[in-house]
Structures are given as C-alpha cells and as structure tokens.
Amino acid sequence: KDTPSAVNAIQYAKKVKEFSIRRQVIAVSNQMRELSINPDGLSPENMLSECEGLIKSLVSKTNTIDSHRDISEVMSNFFDKMDAAVRCTDEFVGVSSGLKSIDDHFRGFEPGLITIGGRSGMGKTTLGLQLFTNMCIDERNKKPSVYFTREMPAEQLMLKQTSMLGSINSRTIKSGDLDDGDWARLTNATSLITNSKSKI
C-alpha cells in the first residue's frame, strides 16, 4: 500500500521533499557544529558570517517557487493590473520612490524584489536609504518600512538619514556646530523620522 501511484503522487512528492529538507538541515547543523568546535582561526564574527551563509544557501535551495501556472490565471491577473492602471487617478500606480526620474520610469514601485546593483562606493546604501526615507515619510506614501544593512550601525544610518532629510551636512551634525536654521531643520527631520512607521 506504500507504493506510490498516480492518485497519491503529489502527496508522495511532498513527503520526499520534506525528508530531503530535513536531511539538508541536519547536514548544515553538523557543519555549523564542526565550525564552532574547530573554527580554524576564524574570528567569532567571521564564524557567524560563515554560519549565516550556510543557512542562506540552504534556504535559497529549498525555498523554491512553482514557476508553472495556468495561463488563464496569469492572463486574468494581467488584465486585473491593467484595469487598475486605467482606473487609477493618482500619478503613481505603485509606491512613489520620491525621486522624479525613477517615478517617471516606473510610475511607482509594485510588490516584488527590486535589486540595486553597482560597484563599491557608488552610493547604493545612500540611494537605498533615500528610497526608504521617502517611502516611510513622504506624504504620498507613509508606508511601514524596514531598512536592513550590515554595512554600518543604526546610529550611523540615523545620522545619514537626518542629514539627508534636514539638508544639513553630516559633519556639521557630528560637530554640533549648528546655527539656528540648522537646529530648526534638524528638529523637523528628527520629528518626521520619529513619527514614521519605520525600523532600522
């Protein structure tokens, strides 16, 4: 009775996948255990990074999405989006980036993964922080937003965000040498950030 048939093939396949994932989790757990016992000169930070890489690799391999969908379902969703775009009276169909050149091209961001690529030092973090700030503070959006980065601590990000939003040089904020106009813009910027639905 345990022999797979056309009737229970899907359920059988799910079981096979489930046990496969379990085996891979055990294998990764053993690798992390071995790494913690024999770090081979790795610092604790590098060891954590290695473990994180193992977990991310496992997730990317096992968290697969079925790419085959019925064409009628896809077409129905396509026309639903087209209908929403036609009926939309707003300037943007999605969420405004706050940057005119980007909004003119995309008409706002829609749900999905958006990747920003570039060489080191090209300003990816600053651009990402600008988009994050606009999405959670701009009057057109005010969306709950979360900013993840391992590049710099939260306090440094807050300095960049306050500098950007208040149009104040970050060196001026760090030195505390602010005039009355700087203080007014700084107060306004920090108030907007504090009242936003955002996390860093």
Salt bridges, closest charged atoms under 4 A:
GLU18 OE2 - ARG22 NH2 2.70
GLU52 OE2 - LYS56 NZ 3.65
GLU52 OE1 - ARG150 NH1 2.44
ASP66 OD1 - HIS68 ND1 3.83
GLU73 OE2 - ARG69 NH2 3.35
ASP83 OD2 - ARG87 NE 2.88
ASP104 OD2 - LYS100 NZ 2.68
ASP138 OD2 - ARG140 NH2 3.13
GLU139 OE2 - LYS142 NZ 3.37
ASP182 OD1 - ARG185 NH2 2.53
